[in-house]
Amino acid sequence: MLIDDDAGLRAALEAALASHGHEVASAQDGLAALRAAIDQRPEVIVSDVNMPYLEGPDAVRILKALPQFRDVPVVFMSGAELPPTGLAEATLRKPVSVERLVALVERVARPAAGKAPPSPSPAPRPTPGTADDAGWDRERAAASLAPPAGTACAARICRGIELMHAQAARIGQLRRGGLDTEESERLYNQLVDSVANLLQYLSTEAALRARYRR
């Protein structure tokens, strides 16, 4: 999954990754990535950092709280030096070198050293929209959020993400039954907006607390 608000760069990187054999789903910002989450099972997330509506790290925190994205490696792209966030396996400075990006994607997508090789007859990949393949884990969802994870606001965010996950599973059930999902998808998008707004508030709250402690 490629997330970047620069349409020209996004198209160029998508074409470059595709030319190296990668199937790419792209989104123009963090909110669009969250809205697309019900249909995506990416092996790697490549995200810009500074974007309108919802910045890359905040979008990744929410994605990491969803079971289907929990263990997906992340590559951040930025024009500035990035402080450690614990969210990404690698970072890439802009302007982006296509060769470097392709190498990073292929490196982080490989199984960890020493990990058992995949079974010769792997289980079928979940169909888009199921969202219930790994189950909901409140503690792991909370851990994906930046501190202060124990605040009332963080608890509301976790509950919102839990509702996103449940609604995505519901959409999958409707699709498998051949039923219309328009209203259900609209509700899912409303949940995405609410969670994104709460996470931005949480970040502001954390910054204010840090300022008052100085």
Buried (B, 14 or more C-beta within 10 A) or exposed (E): BBBBBBEEBBEBBBEBBEEEEBEBBBBBBBBBBBBBBBBBBBEBBBBBBEBEBBBBBBBBBBBBBBBBBBEBBBBBBBEEEBEEBEBBBBBBBBEBEBEEBBBBBBEBBEEEEEEEEEEEEEEEEBEBBBBBBBEBEEEBBBEBBBEEBEBEBBBBBBBBBBBBBBBBBBBBBBBEEEEEBEEBBEBBBEBBBBBBEBBBEBBEBBEEEEEEEE
